[in-house]
């Protein structure tokens, strides 16, 4: 099947398809569902090598190939960079809470 034919089947532009193939852009959730329906596969098989995909707010409209679409999360792998970034952010948040508490204590002492 040509790119033109596939783009017509998916109701997208050929440019969008080429950009997906060249990893210049990603398909929307709706377009992922069109791909699943066209190839008669489920979203989990389609994204099996993708990490940290969250569909919790997605609206799946009539796809036959989505199981439990209303609140789905896919986490196949967690890269060390993501984990370290989360830990770093958590430490920063904790430090902000400590600073905020000290500030409140100071303000309460000054107001007495």
MDTraj code that builds the backbone (N, CA, C; nanometers):
import mdtraj as md
import numpy as np

residues = "UNK UNK UNK UNK UNK UNK UNK UNK UNK UNK UNK UNK UNK UNK UNK UNK UNK UNK UNK UNK UNK UNK UNK UNK UNK UNK UNK UNK UNK UNK UNK UNK UNK UNK UNK UNK UNK UNK UNK UNK UNK UNK UNK UNK UNK UNK UNK UNK UNK UNK UNK UNK UNK UNK UNK UNK UNK UNK UNK UNK UNK UNK UNK UNK UNK UNK UNK UNK UNK UNK UNK UNK UNK UNK UNK UNK UNK UNK UNK UNK UNK UNK UNK UNK UNK UNK UNK UNK UNK UNK UNK UNK UNK UNK UNK UNK UNK UNK UNK UNK UNK UNK UNK UNK UNK UNK UNK UNK UNK UNK UNK UNK".split()
xyz = np.array([
    [0.0854, -0.1176, 0.0000],
    [0.0000, 0.0000, 0.0000],
    [0.0899, 0.1237, 0.0000],
    [0.0534, 0.2201, -0.0801],
    [0.1325, 0.3433, -0.0872],
    [0.1003, 0.4339, 0.0318],
    [0.1879, 0.5304, 0.0545],
    [0.1622, 0.6287, 0.1602],
    [0.0342, 0.7058, 0.1321],
    [0.0108, 0.7371, 0.0062],
    [-0.1105, 0.8101, -0.0304],
    [-0.2357, 0.7305, 0.0043],
    [-0.2330, 0.6003, -0.0273],
    [-0.3484, 0.5153, 0.0008],
    [-0.3722, 0.5041, 0.1518],
    [-0.2646, 0.4832, 0.2268],
    [-0.2790, 0.4715, 0.3717],
    [-0.3299, 0.6020, 0.4310],
    [-0.2766, 0.7142, 0.3847],
    [-0.3219, 0.8445, 0.4343],
    [-0.4712, 0.8621, 0.4073],
    [-0.5168, 0.8218, 0.2901],
    [-0.6601, 0.8299, 0.2584],
    [-0.7421, 0.7405, 0.3510],
    [-0.6947, 0.6196, 0.3740],
    [-0.7663, 0.5261, 0.4624],
    [-0.7775, 0.5810, 0.6044],
    [-0.6706, 0.6468, 0.6509],
    [-0.6686, 0.6994, 0.7882],
    [-0.7285, 0.8397, 0.7974],
    [-0.7627, 0.8968, 0.6817],
    [-0.8184, 1.0322, 0.6748],
    [-0.7218, 1.1359, 0.7326],
    [-0.5961, 1.1235, 0.6898],
    [-0.4919, 1.2169, 0.7301],
    [-0.4179, 1.2624, 0.6054],
    [-0.3304, 1.3609, 0.6199],
    [-0.2497, 1.4045, 0.5056],
    [-0.1295, 1.3115, 0.4891],
    [-0.0797, 1.3046, 0.3676],
    [0.0417, 1.2265, 0.3426],
    [0.1578, 1.2860, 0.4224],
    [0.1599, 1.4180, 0.4349],
    [0.2660, 1.4847, 0.5116],
    [0.2661, 1.4376, 0.6566],
    [0.1481, 1.4259, 0.7157],
    [0.1400, 1.3780, 0.8545],
    [0.1962, 1.2369, 0.8653],
    [0.1599, 1.1520, 0.7716],
    [0.2088, 1.0142, 0.7722],
    [0.3603, 1.0096, 0.7583],
    [0.4150, 1.0868, 0.6675],
    [0.5604, 1.0928, 0.6476],
    [0.6290, 1.1432, 0.7747],
    [0.5704, 1.2430, 0.8387],
    [0.6286, 1.2956, 0.9635],
    [0.6283, 1.1905, 1.0732],
    [0.5218, 1.1100, 1.0807],
    [0.5197, 1.0018, 1.1803],
    [0.6294, 0.9013, 1.1502],
    [0.6396, 0.8642, 1.0228],
    [0.7394, 0.7642, 0.9839],
    [0.8818, 0.8128, 1.0085],
    [0.9044, 0.9412, 0.9940],
    [1.0377, 0.9980, 1.0153],
    [1.0592, 1.0477, 1.1569],
    [0.9652, 1.0179, 1.2455],
    [0.9732, 1.0548, 1.3870],
    [0.9841, 1.2055, 1.4075],
    [0.9210, 1.2819, 1.3174],
    [0.9180, 1.4270, 1.3312],
    [0.7954, 1.4729, 1.4082],
    [0.6947, 1.3879, 1.4157],
    [0.5752, 1.4160, 1.4947],
    [0.5137, 1.2829, 1.5349],
    [0.4164, 1.2901, 1.6232],
    [0.3492, 1.1698, 1.6737],
    [0.2005, 1.1788, 1.6412],
    [0.1368, 1.0658, 1.6152],
    [-0.0076, 1.0689, 1.5898],
    [-0.0854, 1.0998, 1.7172],
    [-0.1979, 1.1655, 1.6998],
    [-0.2868, 1.1922, 1.8131],
    [-0.3505, 1.0611, 1.8580],
    [-0.4166, 1.0644, 1.9732],
    [-0.4866, 0.9462, 2.0231],
    [-0.5908, 0.9007, 1.9221],
    [-0.6660, 0.9940, 1.8661],
    [-0.7678, 0.9575, 1.7669],
    [-0.7033, 0.8888, 1.6470],
    [-0.5892, 0.9399, 1.6019],
    [-0.5216, 0.8772, 1.4886],
    [-0.4625, 0.7419, 1.5256],
    [-0.4160, 0.7260, 1.6488],
    [-0.3706, 0.5940, 1.6935],
    [-0.4848, 0.4936, 1.6864],
    [-0.6047, 0.5380, 1.7232],
    [-0.7201, 0.4488, 1.7170],
    [-0.7548, 0.4115, 1.5721],
    [-0.7407, 0.5084, 1.4818],
    [-0.7638, 0.4785, 1.3395],
    [-0.6632, 0.3742, 1.2897],
    [-0.5379, 0.3889, 1.3327],
    [-0.4343, 0.2931, 1.2931],
    [-0.4675, 0.1546, 1.3479],
    [-0.5077, 0.1487, 1.4742],
    [-0.5452, 0.0207, 1.5356],
    [-0.6606, -0.0432, 1.4601],
    [-0.7625, 0.0345, 1.4299],
    [-0.8776, -0.0189, 1.3580],
    [-0.8382, -0.0667, 1.2183],
    [-0.7567, 0.0133, 1.1497],
    [-0.7172, -0.0230, 1.0135],
    [-0.6381, -0.1533, 1.0117],
    [-0.5414, -0.1660, 1.1035],
    [-0.4569, -0.2851, 1.1068],
    [-0.5131, -0.3959, 1.1956],
    [-0.6309, -0.3733, 1.2526],
    [-0.6980, -0.4701, 1.3387],
    [-0.6055, -0.5214, 1.4493],
    [-0.5503, -0.4265, 1.5216],
    [-0.4630, -0.4580, 1.6339],
    [-0.5035, -0.3701, 1.7519],
    [-0.4585, -0.4059, 1.8711],
    [-0.4928, -0.3239, 1.9872],
    [-0.3822, -0.2220, 2.0140],
    [-0.4179, -0.1209, 2.0913],
    [-0.3267, -0.0102, 2.1201],
    [-0.2022, -0.0580, 2.1937],
    [-0.2170, -0.1633, 2.2751],
    [-0.1047, -0.2126, 2.3531],
    [-0.0006, -0.2793, 2.2642],
    [-0.0448, -0.3507, 2.1627],
    [0.0487, -0.4107, 2.0672],
    [0.1155, -0.3033, 1.9836],
    [0.0386, -0.2038, 1.9455],
    [0.0918, -0.0950, 1.8641],
    [0.2008, -0.0186, 1.9379],
    [0.1847, -0.0009, 2.0680],
    [0.2778, 0.0788, 2.1479],
    [0.3664, -0.0052, 2.2384],
    [0.3891, -0.1302, 2.2043],
    [0.4595, -0.2190, 2.2960],
    [0.6002, -0.1744, 2.3318],
    [0.6655, -0.0975, 2.2474],
    [0.8004, -0.0507, 2.2786],
    [0.8037, 0.0925, 2.3294],
    [0.6881, 0.1502, 2.3549],
    [0.6794, 0.2881, 2.4005],
    [0.6647, 0.2878, 2.5510],
    [0.7339, 0.3807, 2.6184],
    [0.7233, 0.3848, 2.7639],
    [0.6452, 0.5073, 2.8085],
    [0.5817, 0.4934, 2.9225],
    [0.5155, 0.6035, 2.9915],
    [0.4075, 0.6715, 2.9083],
    [0.3205, 0.5931, 2.8500],
    [0.2068, 0.6469, 2.7766],
    [0.0873, 0.6448, 2.8701],
    [0.0213, 0.7576, 2.8834],
    [-0.0920, 0.7677, 2.9742],
    [-0.2141, 0.8132, 2.8961],
    [-0.3203, 0.7317, 2.8992],
    [-0.4421, 0.7627, 2.8276],
    [-0.5558, 0.7997, 2.9216],
    [-0.5274, 0.8419, 3.0424],
    [-0.6329, 0.8590, 3.1414],
    [-0.7373, 0.9621, 3.1033],
    [-0.7025, 1.0625, 3.0214],
    [-0.8002, 1.1638, 2.9813],
    [-0.8428, 1.1499, 2.8360],
    [-0.8005, 1.0435, 2.7711],
    [-0.8303, 1.0271, 2.6286],
    [-0.9752, 0.9849, 2.6081],
    [-1.0295, 1.0278, 2.4988],
    [-1.1647, 0.9880, 2.4600],
    [-1.1529, 0.8919, 2.3419],
    [-1.1786, 0.7647, 2.3636],
    [-1.1728, 0.6667, 2.2570],
    [-1.3124, 0.6506, 2.2006],
    [-1.3266, 0.6806, 2.0737],
    [-1.4583, 0.6845, 2.0120],
    [-1.4809, 0.5619, 1.9252],
    [-1.5336, 0.4576, 1.9831],
    [-1.5785, 0.3446, 1.9046],
    [-1.4718, 0.2534, 1.8495],
    [-1.3506, 0.2577, 1.8987],
    [-1.2506, 0.1653, 1.8485],
    [-1.2811, 0.0250, 1.8985],
    [-1.2624, -0.0714, 1.8108],
    [-1.2852, -0.2107, 1.8476],
    [-1.1642, -0.2739, 1.9133],
    [-1.0536, -0.1992, 1.9185],
    [-0.9285, -0.2604, 1.9593],
    [-0.8675, -0.1974, 2.0832],
    [-0.9499, -0.1450, 2.1706],
    [-0.9012, -0.0869, 2.2946],
    [-0.9698, -0.1560, 2.4105],
    [-0.8909, -0.2055, 2.5029],
    [-0.9438, -0.2689, 2.6224],
    [-0.9364, -0.1686, 2.7361],
    [-1.0441, -0.1485, 2.8088],
    [-1.0498, -0.0545, 2.9202],
    [-0.9930, 0.0817, 2.8820],
    [-1.0523, 0.1487, 2.7845],
    [-0.9937, 0.2735, 2.7354],
    [-1.0113, 0.3928, 2.8270],
    [-1.0979, 0.3862, 2.9248],
    [-1.1305, 0.5057, 3.0021],
    [-1.0246, 0.5467, 3.1019],
    [-0.9415, 0.4557, 3.1442],
    [-0.8398, 0.4918, 3.2422],
    [-0.7205, 0.3985, 3.2270],
    [-0.6443, 0.4148, 3.1206],
    [-0.5357, 0.3239, 3.0890],
    [-0.4010, 0.3919, 3.1043],
    [-0.3065, 0.3159, 3.1533],
    [-0.1690, 0.3635, 3.1610],
    [-0.0793, 0.2519, 3.1121],
    [0.0179, 0.2876, 3.0302],
    [0.1139, 0.1897, 2.9810],
    [0.2507, 0.2322, 3.0297],
    [0.3157, 0.1464, 3.1049],
    [0.4508, 0.1734, 3.1518],
    [0.5336, 0.0486, 3.1292],
    [0.5932, 0.0360, 3.0110],
    [0.6724, -0.0813, 2.9819],
    [0.8105, -0.0713, 3.0440],
    [0.8675, 0.0464, 3.0393],
    [0.9997, 0.0649, 3.0980],
    [1.0071, 0.2027, 3.1604],
    [1.0897, 0.2152, 3.2593],
    [1.1185, 0.3458, 3.3177],
    [1.2675, 0.3683, 3.3034],
    [1.3029, 0.4626, 3.2213],
    [1.4447, 0.4881, 3.2004],
    [1.5042, 0.5468, 3.3275],
    [1.6315, 0.5236, 3.3522],
    [1.6973, 0.5812, 3.4701],
    [1.6883, 0.7336, 3.4721],
    [1.6899, 0.7956, 3.3531],
    [1.6811, 0.9416, 3.3463],
    [1.5467, 0.9903, 3.4008],
    [1.4400, 0.9204, 3.3652],
    [1.3068, 0.9593, 3.4129],
    [1.2977, 0.9411, 3.5639],
    [1.3453, 0.8286, 3.6124],
    [1.3406, 0.8009, 3.7559],
    [1.4227, 0.9040, 3.8322],
    [1.5436, 0.9332, 3.7832],
    [1.6282, 1.0330, 3.8499],
    [1.5653, 1.1712, 3.8469],
    [1.5028, 1.2046, 3.7365],
    [1.4348, 1.3340, 3.7264],
    [1.3196, 1.3426, 3.8259],
    [1.2431, 1.2364, 3.8378],
    [1.1328, 1.2344, 3.9350],
    [1.1842, 1.2472, 4.0778],
    [1.2907, 1.1755, 4.1084],
    [1.3491, 1.1841, 4.2428],
    [1.4019, 1.3242, 4.2705],
    [1.4673, 1.3823, 4.1728],
    [1.5194, 1.5185, 4.1874],
    [1.4057, 1.6179, 4.2114],
    [1.3003, 1.6049, 4.1331],
    [1.1844, 1.6932, 4.1516],
    [1.1190, 1.6727, 4.2874],
    [1.1117, 1.5487, 4.3325],
    [1.0537, 1.5213, 4.4643],
    [1.1379, 1.5848, 4.5744],
    [1.2686, 1.5783, 4.5608],
    [1.3573, 1.6422, 4.6593],
    [1.3392, 1.7935, 4.6597],
    [1.3253, 1.8519, 4.5423],
    [1.3029, 1.9964, 4.5336],
    [1.1711, 2.0354, 4.6000],
    [1.0690, 1.9561, 4.5780],
    [0.9385, 1.9836, 4.6400],
    [0.9500, 1.9742, 4.7917],
    [1.0192, 1.8714, 4.8389],
    [1.0376, 1.8556, 4.9838],
    [1.1116, 1.9754, 5.0429],
    [1.2138, 2.0209, 4.9742],
    [1.2886, 2.1378, 5.0217],
    [1.2007, 2.2626, 5.0238],
    [1.1156, 2.2773, 4.9248],
    [1.0238, 2.3916, 4.9239],
    [0.9285, 2.3877, 5.0425],
    [0.8810, 2.2683, 5.0773],
    [0.7928, 2.2564, 5.1936],
    [0.8656, 2.2940, 5.3221],
    [0.9900, 2.2534, 5.3342],
    [1.0686, 2.2885, 5.4522],
    [1.0864, 2.4399, 5.4595],
    [1.1213, 2.5018, 5.3472],
    [1.1381, 2.6468, 5.3436],
    [1.0067, 2.7183, 5.3735],
    [0.8987, 2.6669, 5.3213],
    [0.7680, 2.7276, 5.3463],
    [0.7323, 2.7191, 5.4947],
    [0.7581, 2.6056, 5.5558],
    [0.7301, 2.5891, 5.6982],
    [0.8112, 2.6876, 5.7815],
    [0.9385, 2.7020, 5.7490],
    [1.0232, 2.7973, 5.8211],
    [0.9723, 2.9400, 5.8048],
    [0.9293, 2.9731, 5.6853],
    [0.8760, 3.1063, 5.6598],
    [0.7493, 3.1306, 5.7414],
    [0.6598, 3.0326, 5.7450],
    [0.5375, 3.0463, 5.8236],
    [0.5695, 3.0617, 5.9729],
    [0.6632, 2.9836, 6.0210],
    [0.7035, 2.9950, 6.1609],
    [0.7581, 3.1331, 6.1917],
    [0.8391, 3.1853, 6.1029],
    [0.8963, 3.3185, 6.1195],
    [0.7855, 3.4235, 6.1212],
    [0.6935, 3.4144, 6.0278],
    [0.5832, 3.5085, 6.0199],
    [0.4954, 3.5022, 6.1456],
    [0.4728, 3.3823, 6.1977],
    [0.3916, 3.3675, 6.3190],
    [0.4635, 3.4298, 6.4387],
    [0.5931, 3.4120, 6.4483],
    [0.6684, 3.4729, 6.5589],
    [0.6642, 3.6247, 6.5501],
    [0.6787, 3.6762, 6.4296],
    [0.6782, 3.8237, 6.4110],
    [0.5407, 3.8844, 6.4357],
    [0.4373, 3.8087, 6.4159],
    [0.3023, 3.8640, 6.4337],
    [0.2606, 3.8670, 6.5806],
    [0.3326, 3.7998, 6.6689],
    [0.2959, 3.7974, 6.8115],
    [0.3433, 3.9159, 6.8836],
])
top = md.Topology()
chain = top.add_chain()
for i, resn in enumerate(residues, 1):
    res = top.add_residue(resn, chain, resSeq=i)
    for name in ("N", "CA", "C"):
        top.add_atom(name, md.element.get_by_symbol(name[0]), res)
traj = md.Trajectory(xyz[None], top)
